[in-house]
Amino acid sequence: MKMKITAVGGYNAVGRNMTGVTVGGETIAVDNGLRLDTLQLYDTESYEMRKFKLDELVRMKIIPDHKMLDNVIAQVVSHGHLDHVGGTMFTKPKVPIITTPYAAEIGRKEYKEGDFYARGYGDPFDVKSRSNQELRVELIEITHSIPHTSIPVLYTPEGIVVYANDFKLDNHSKIAAPDYHRLKQIGKEGVKAFIVESVRAGETGKTPSEMVARANVKDVFESIADSKGLIISTTFSSHIERIQAILDMAEYMGRVPVILGRSLHFQVQLAKRFGLLEIPPHAEIFANAKAVGNALKKIDKGRREDYLLLVTGHQGEQKSVLCRMADSKFPFGFRKKDNIVFCTEVIPNPVNETNRYVLERKLKSFGVRIFRDIHVSGHASKEDHRRLLNLLKPERIIPAHGGIEMRANYANLASEEGYEINKNVHLLDNGSSIEI
């Protein structure tokens, strides 16, 4: 018997992640995501893509080609970002979907009929095998830029597979902690194959902790605390720890936090339910366009220095609140003393870079003050990768979640640790597989 690992999506570019692990003719699919930058090319929201047939979405490179995998008996999802779970709304797997509680709620929103099993860290799930194989999934706690991120571990008759996609090693997060002890234990048990993200594997050093981002957020907001203008901030809607830092600064400055946009509305309410976010009691939250417009009209006519807005639009998405404000599609006008704080960096792809450039040009034309790149990454850098690699000591390594340059960077790191390309480091492309 052999183990077959199939690269379905995420092996030629960042996004639409999916990998298949097949043992004894039965397959466990890991992740099932969208490619978000391609989605933006069609200037639409993910739910609006349901009008397309599956084959069209695959051809458009929005979802992975799940038909590559035969006899799938379980779907594992590592965390709640849409490039890992968003594909389930289209492929609609009719098997158990094993993930963390926060990610399960996001998955249920996208795929209501899905058979989601929310598992806590270290709470193994026994996969029902049609051939009576012993197959088990364990989710290990790790840090990233969304709550309840996990490193899934697959226990099979042919050995252990560890899937680290996405992660960082943040020892100062307020909502999560890497489980180094369990990872080291798994390394001692023996890891047959290690599938690992490579987004920042070429970045030297260690990815800074979210503690650094909190300090930078505080520093910027303190510098404009006495501004007579409006403060507008934007960040990833799922980056709950960053959102908490922004809300904390609204409290510090005595401003009313106003949260605007559908995705922010969903994520902050979900995080509040899980006890992961403290929303000030006087905060105002609006989701639909009409309510957002009414809120902005009231703010535009009132004392602007009384408010801090948290809005969607950090990547310049054309249908986001910030872009619609810049396009005067709401009853609101920017003024010269207003401040825009981007608590993110631009995700490096042509779509996002173009959209953000256009948005910032429009904002500058209003004379507002712009603060950019108040951010630290949620992805591991080279020395984080080295540490995890040395904890696990896998037999084989398969770099994933990136183009060839990113994955080659990981291969170079592995070679520094004694691994050899094509011997025990395998650079797969979408649609290819390897038998071990």
N, C-alpha and C positions, 0 to 999 in steps of 0.2 A: 504494500500500500504506500502511496505517496501523497504528499500535500501539494495542492496546486493553488497558487496565488495569482489572481487575475486583476490587472490594472484596468479598471473600467473608466474612471474619470478622475481628473486632478493630476494626471501624470504628464500633461503637456503644457498646462497653464494653471494658475491659481483658480480654484473653484470647481463646482459640480463634482465633488468628491464621492467616489465609490470604489471599494475594493472587494473582491470576492475571495474567500478562503474555503477551499473544497477539500474534504477528506472523505474517503469511502463513498464517493458519488453524491455527497450531500454538501450544500454550500451555505455558509453564513455570509451575508452581505454586510459590509461595515460602511456606514454613512451613505447618504442618498441626497445629494445637494444640487443646488442651482449654481450656474455661473452668473454672478450678479452684474458684471460689467457688460456681458453680452446682452443680458436682459435690458439694460439701460439703452442699448443701441436701438431697441424697438420702442423706446420711450413709453414704457408701460409698467404696471405693477404686476407682481408675480401672479396674483389671483386672476388677473385679466387674461393670462395666457392659457386658461382652461379651455378657451374656444379652439385651440390648436390640437391636432392629433398628436399622439406620442411620438410617432415617427418624424413629424415636422419639428417638434421640440428638440429631438436628438439631432436632426439635420442642422437646426439653427444653433446647435452647441449650447443649449440652455440647460438641458438635463443630461445625465449619463445614460449610455445605452445599456439599460439594465437587462436587455434580452441576451447579452453576452453570457449571463450567468444561468446555469441550469440547476434545477432541483434546489431552489433556495428554500430553506426551512426556518430561517430567522433573519431579521434585520436588526443590526445594532447601530445606534446613533451615538456619537461621542459627545456632542453638545448641541446647543440650540441655535447656532448661527445657520442662516438659510443656505449657505454653501455646503452644509452638512446634513440638514434635515429637510430643506425646502422641496426637494425632489419628490418626497413621499406624497405630496398633494396631487402629483401627476401619475407616478408609477403605481400608487395605491397598493403596496405590498399586502398580500392576504396571509401574512404570517405574523408571529409575535414580533413586536418592535420593542427592543430592550434599550432603555436609556435612563438618564437621571430624571428626577421629578420635575425640575424646571424645564428641561428640554422636552419632556413629555407633554407639558402644557402648551408649549409652542407648537409641537407636532400635532396635537389635537386641534388646535386652532386652524392649522392648514389642512389636516386630514381627519375630519371628525369621525369617520368610520374606522379609523386605524385601531388595531389591537395593541395599544401601548402598555408596556409594563414598566412602571417607574421603580427603579431600584436605587437604594442608597449605596454609598460607597462600601465596598467590602461585603455586599449582600449578593452572593452568587445566584445566577439564574441558570437552571438546568434546561438546556434546549432539548425539546422532544425530538429524538431521532427516529426516523422511519425504519432504520436498520439496527436499532438498539445500540448505537455507538454512545459512548460517554462524551457529551459535548457540554461545555459549561462556559458562561460568560461572567466575568467580574469587572466592575468599574472602579478604577483607582482615582482618588482625588488628585487634582492638579489645578494650577492657576492658569487663567486666560482672561479675556476681556468680556466674559459673560459668566453669570453664576452657573454653578453645577457642571463645570467642564470635567470630563473624565478621560482617562487613558483606558480604553477597553482591553481586556486580556482574554484571549480565547484559549481554553484548555481543550485539546483534541487528543485522540489516540496517537497522533503523529507528532505531538509536541505542542509547546506553548507559542502563541502568536501575540505579540504586543503591538498595539496600534496607537501611536502618539501623534495626533493630528487634530487639533492644534494645542499648543501649550507654551508656557513660560515658567521659569522657576522663580517665583516671587515669594520671598520669605516675610514680607511685610504687608501682604494683602489683608484687608479687614473682613473679607467674606469667604476666604478659602485658604488652603495651605497644601503645598505639595506633600504627598505621603511618601517621603524618602524611605522610611522603614519598610513599607510594604513593597516598594519597587526593588529595594535591595534583596528582600526575601525572594521575590520572583526571579531576580537574576541568579540567585543561588540554586533555585529549582531548575534552571536551565531554560533559556529562551531560544526556540528554534528559528523564529523569524521576527524581525523588528521592522515594522512599517512606520515611517517617521516623516513628519512635515519638514520642508526645507526652505520655507519662505525667507528666513533671515540667516540661513546657515553660513553665508558668506560675510556676515557682519562680525567684526572682531569684538572680543570682550563679552560682557554679560548684558542682557537686556535690563535696563533700570526697572526698579520696583514701581508699582503704582503709587507708593509713598512719594516718589519724586514728582509724579504728575500732580498729586495733591498739593505739594509745596508750590509748584509752578502755578497752579490754578489760584492758590491763595495770594501769591505774589502779584499776579496780574490784576486780579480783582481788587486787591488793596490799593493798587496804584490808580484805579479809576473810581474808588468808593465815593469820592466827593463830587463826581461828575454830575452836572445838571441834566445830562442827556439820558436817554434810554440805554440800558445794557442788554444786549441780545447775545446769547451763547448758543452754540450748537455742538453736538457730539453724537456718537453712535447711540441709538435708542436702547441697545441692549447692554451698554457699558454702565452697569448700575453703580459701580464704585465711583466712576467719574461723575455721574449724575448726582450722587450724594455729595461730592465735593462742591459742585456748583450750587446745589440747594443750601448747603451749609454756608456758603458765601452770601447768598441772598439773605439768610437770617442775620449774618454778621453785619451786613450793610443796612439792615432794616428795610429791605425792599420786598415787595410781594412777588413771589415766584409764580410765573404764568407759563404753564407747559402747553405747547401747541403742536398738534399733529397726531395722526392715527397711530403710528408705530410707537411714538413716545407714550401716548396714552395707554396702549396695551402693556408695554414693558414696565412702566412705573407701577401700574396697578398690580401686575403679576408679582413684581419684586416686593411690593408692600404686603401682599398676601403671604409670601414666604418669609416675611420678617427680615428681608434683606435691605430694605430702604425705608428711611424715616422721612416722610413727606410733611413739611410744616403744615399745621392745621389751617392756616390762612391761604395756602397755595390754591391756585385755580388751574384746572386742567380741561382742555377742550380738544375734541378729536375731529369732528366733521367741519367742512369748509365754512358752513354758515355760522357755526358757533365761533370758529376761529376769527372770521371776519367781524363779528359783533364785538369780540374781545379786543381786537386791534383798533376798532373804531373808538371804543371807550378809552383805550390807552392813548390814542393819538390826540384826543380832545382833553385829556387830563394832565396830571403832573407826571411827566415822563420819568423824573428822578425817583418815583415811588416804586418802580417796577424793574424786575429782572426777567427777561423772557428766555425760555429754553425751547428751541424750535428745531424741527427737522430741516435738513438741507446741508449738512456738513460737507458732502461731496459735490454739491451743486446740482443735485437731482432736480430735474426741471419741474416736477410736480410737487416738490417739497414746499413747506411753508415759507422758508427764507427766500427761495427763488420766486415764489408768487408775490411776496412782499416787494422784492426788487423790481418785479415786472408791473407793479401797481395794480395787481389783481385783487387786492383787498383795499378797503377804505382806510388807508394808512400811508403816511409819507415819512421817509427818513429825513433827519435833520443833522446839521453839522456837528452837534455835540454828542450824537449817538455813538455807541461803541459796539463793535461786533467782535466776539471772541470765539475763534475756532478752536475748540478743545479736541482737535484731531489733526492728523496730517492727511494730505491727499493720498489716497490709495494709488500706487503707481501703475496706472494703465491709461491708455490714450483717452478713453471716454471720460474718466473722472478728471484727468488733468485739464481737458478742454472745458468741461462743465464748470470746474472751479475757477478757471481763468476768466471765463465769461461772467460768472457771478461776481467775482471780485472787481472786475472792471466796472460793472454796473454799480456796485456799492460805493466804489471810490468816486464815481461821478456825483454821488450825493454829498460827498465831503465827510463821510463818517470815518471814524478811526477804526482800524482793523488790527487785530492781534491774531497771529497765525501760529499753528503748530504747537499748541499747548498740549503736549501729548507724550506718552511713552508707548512703545509697541506692546501688543499682547502676544508676540511671537518670540520664541527662543532665539538667542544669538549663538555664535559659535561655541563659546565656553559653556553655555547652558546645555547645548547639545552634547558636548564632550562629557559633561558630568552625568547626564542621563545614560549615555552610551556605556560609561564605565560602571554605572550601577547595574545595568541589565546584562552586559557582556553577551550579546546575542551571537548565535552562530552565523546568521545571515542578516543583511541589512537591505531594505528596499526604500530608498528615498522617494517621497511622494509630495503632493500639494505644491507644485511649482513647475516652471519651465525647465528646460534642459540646463540652463546656467545655474539656477538655484539648486537643482538636484546634483549637478556636478560639484557644486561647493560642498554639499554634504559628503559626497564620495571622497573628496580631497581630505576632509576632516577624518573620515573613517580610515583613510590610508595612513594618516598620521598615527592612528591608534593600532596599526598592524593589519588592517583589513586590505583585501585586494579586489580591485574592480574586475568584474566578470567571474571571480572565484567565489567570493562571499559578499560582495556588494553588487547589486543588480539594478541597473538603470532601465526601468521599463517605460514603455509608452502606452498611451490609451489603446486598449484593444489587445495588448500583449499579455503573456502569462509566463510563469516559471513553475516547474515542478521540482520539489525538494524531496 
